[in-house]
Amino acid sequence: MVNGEKQSTGHGAAWFAGLSVYCQPQLLVVLALGFSSGLPLALTGSTLNIWMREEGVSLTTIGLFSLVGLPYVLKPLWAPLIDAVRLPVLHKRLGRRRSWLVLTQGLLILLIAAMGTVDPVAAPLLMALMALLVAFMSATQDIVIDAFRTEYLSENQYGAGMANYVAAYRIAMLTSMAGALYLVTIFEAWGVAPEDIWRLAWNVMAVLVLVGMGAALLADEPADTDERLRPDGIAKQFVHFVIHPFTDFMRKPLWAALLAFVLLFKLGDALAGSMTPAFVIDIGFARTDYAKIVGAYGLGASLFGGFAGGYVQRVFPLTPTLWAAGLMMMLSNLAFVWLALAGQSTGVLVAAVTIENVTGGFGTVVFVAFISRLCTNRDFTATQFALLTSLAAMGRVVFSASSGWIVDHSSWITFFLITTLAAVPGLVFLGIMTRRRLFAALQDDL
């Protein structure tokens, strides 16, 4: 009995040690930054889509609004500035990475609050411009956070760090979607003037960016970020910070194959997510119904999927982990085909939301941890990470622009079947790379 108690105590200590890694100070900083990073995405995406759909904006127009996310695709164009430019005053006080964090977060607060003052029906072009500005600053914040996180964490912290980051990121997305919708409903119940309801909700979301700003101010600057040699002269600095990040990446084995794989891997998942909120409203659910279900079931499912992904990618080899993530994300789209067939069924909606969040959390952790391992040169962390994540965002932004048109000219069932098939090229490419042991070679190189 004593031996059994000792064994049980030993297992308990091991579990505690395994869980305690997520509470290390560095990982708590990453947790807060993940929350700050995830907030703006839903505000320019799903939450704005619901706002416009309730106001009677067409699905084709809503689909076109996905193009306001272009900064997430184009961010490699200005990422070299993040690596090269030292901000006056802030750099001396905070360091290279944290100074950029505080600047972008401060501007995000102002832009999100300003976006809430615009009527998407009366001034759709102005709303598109404001959403574009928020997306631009959000993409810039992501550039800095990705570089900061990669430099701030040790390699053995990447798995737990990404689990924390993605969990907080998805919590923030739920907050800026379900949370914002709850606020709108509460303000309506309180009798707030209709023209002020969404503005107040957006103001609350803007204030929540302070979570990430507080973490940036409390954290230490990553070691060595200001000690690296900078070439003399503008021409040499241009070559170093703009050209060398890409030539450095091209020295990796299979670099072109890696870029293609990054582009294709989450395509189906991104296409489905671009129209899911409008779909749920369209089949008869109220805004509050969707918010309750996403808040009650989506949050727990997202946390479970994220931490499961963090565990799996630490324990298992790279290739089977990517296979698991890719297949799960593809099959999750069929849950929305099921919902389209079932119609206004609360049980099926709960199931679909749960499946989507578990697979999305799992896939994102695995995928971003994989990308983190590719960005090993600290001189170019921001630029290289921006290149890879911009390719991953291509599906959500560029290819999603036609999603509303597809629905308007076919059906929701057809649309979600198309998104399922859109995941196949990534899996085919993964299969080719697996057969040629390209990922195995990459893992050995890393």
Secondary structure as the mmCIF struct_conf table of DSSP 4:
data_model
#
loop_
_struct_conf.conf_type_id
_struct_conf.id
_struct_conf.beg_label_comp_id
_struct_conf.beg_label_asym_id
_struct_conf.beg_label_seq_id
_struct_conf.end_label_comp_id
_struct_conf.end_label_asym_id
_struct_conf.end_label_seq_id
HELX_RH_AL_P HELX_RH_AL_P1 VAL A 2 SER A 20
HELX_RH_3T_P HELX_RH_3T_P1 VAL A 21 CYS A 23
BEND BEND1 GLN A 24 GLN A 24
HELX_RH_AL_P HELX_RH_AL_P2 PRO A 25 LEU A 43
TURN_TY1_P TURN_TY1_P1 THR A 44 GLY A 45
HELX_RH_AL_P HELX_RH_AL_P3 SER A 46 GLU A 54
TURN_TY1_P TURN_TY1_P2 GLU A 55 GLY A 56
HELX_RH_AL_P HELX_RH_AL_P4 LEU A 59 LEU A 64
HELX_RH_3T_P HELX_RH_3T_P2 PHE A 65 GLY A 69
HELX_RH_AL_P HELX_RH_AL_P5 LEU A 70 LEU A 74
HELX_RH_3T_P HELX_RH_3T_P3 LYS A 75 LEU A 77
TURN_TY1_P TURN_TY1_P3 TRP A 78 TRP A 78
HELX_RH_AL_P HELX_RH_AL_P6 ALA A 79 ALA A 84
HELX_LH_PP_P HELX_LH_PP_P1 VAL A 85 LEU A 87
TURN_TY1_P TURN_TY1_P4 PRO A 88 VAL A 89
HELX_RH_AL_P HELX_RH_AL_P7 LEU A 90 LEU A 94
HELX_RH_AL_P HELX_RH_AL_P8 ARG A 96 MET A 115
TURN_TY1_P TURN_TY1_P5 GLY A 116 THR A 117
BEND BEND2 VAL A 118 VAL A 118
TURN_TY1_P TURN_TY1_P6 PRO A 120 ALA A 122
HELX_RH_AL_P HELX_RH_AL_P9 PRO A 124 TYR A 152
BEND BEND3 LEU A 153 LEU A 153
HELX_RH_3T_P HELX_RH_3T_P4 GLU A 155 GLN A 157
HELX_RH_AL_P HELX_RH_AL_P10 TYR A 158 LEU A 174
HELX_RH_PI_P HELX_RH_PI_P1 THR A 175 GLY A 179
HELX_RH_AL_P HELX_RH_AL_P11 ALA A 180 ALA A 189
TURN_TY1_P TURN_TY1_P7 TRP A 190 GLY A 191
HELX_RH_AL_P HELX_RH_AL_P12 PRO A 194 LEU A 208
TURN_TY1_P TURN_TY1_P8 VAL A 209 VAL A 209
HELX_RH_AL_P HELX_RH_AL_P13 LEU A 210 LEU A 218
BEND BEND4 ALA A 219 ALA A 219
HELX_LH_PP_P HELX_LH_PP_P2 ASP A 220 PRO A 222
TURN_TY1_P TURN_TY1_P9 ALA A 223 ASP A 226
BEND BEND5 GLU A 227 ARG A 228
BEND BEND6 ASP A 232 GLY A 233
HELX_RH_AL_P HELX_RH_AL_P14 ILE A 234 PHE A 238
HELX_RH_PI_P HELX_RH_PI_P2 VAL A 239 ILE A 243
HELX_RH_AL_P HELX_RH_AL_P15 HIS A 244 PHE A 249
TURN_TY1_P TURN_TY1_P10 MET A 250 ARG A 251
BEND BEND7 LYS A 252 LYS A 252
TURN_TY1_P TURN_TY1_P11 PRO A 253 LEU A 254
HELX_RH_AL_P HELX_RH_AL_P16 TRP A 255 PHE A 265
TURN_TY1_P TURN_TY1_P12 LYS A 266 LYS A 266
HELX_RH_AL_P HELX_RH_AL_P17 LEU A 267 ASP A 282
TURN_TY1_P TURN_TY1_P13 ILE A 283 GLY A 284
HELX_RH_AL_P HELX_RH_AL_P18 ARG A 287 ILE A 293
HELX_RH_PI_P HELX_RH_PI_P3 VAL A 294 GLY A 298
HELX_RH_AL_P HELX_RH_AL_P19 LEU A 299 VAL A 315
BEND BEND8 PHE A 316 PHE A 316
HELX_RH_AL_P HELX_RH_AL_P20 LEU A 318 SER A 332
TURN_TY1_P TURN_TY1_P14 ASN A 333 ASN A 333
HELX_RH_AL_P HELX_RH_AL_P21 LEU A 334 ALA A 342
BEND BEND9 GLN A 344 GLN A 344
HELX_RH_AL_P HELX_RH_AL_P22 THR A 346 SER A 372
TURN_TY1_P TURN_TY1_P15 ARG A 373 LEU A 374
HELX_RH_3T_P HELX_RH_3T_P5 ARG A 378 PHE A 380
HELX_RH_AL_P HELX_RH_AL_P23 THR A 381 VAL A 397
TURN_TY1_P TURN_TY1_P16 VAL A 398 VAL A 398
HELX_RH_3T_P HELX_RH_3T_P6 PHE A 399 SER A 402
HELX_RH_AL_P HELX_RH_AL_P24 SER A 403 ASP A 408
TURN_TY1_P TURN_TY1_P17 HIS A 409 HIS A 409
BEND BEND10 SER A 410 SER A 410
HELX_RH_AL_P HELX_RH_AL_P25 TRP A 412 ALA A 422
TURN_TY1_P TURN_TY1_P18 ALA A 423 ALA A 423
HELX_RH_AL_P HELX_RH_AL_P26 VAL A 424 ARG A 435
TURN_TY1_P TURN_TY1_P19 ARG A 436 ARG A 437
HELX_RH_AL_P HELX_RH_AL_P27 LEU A 438 ASP A 445
#
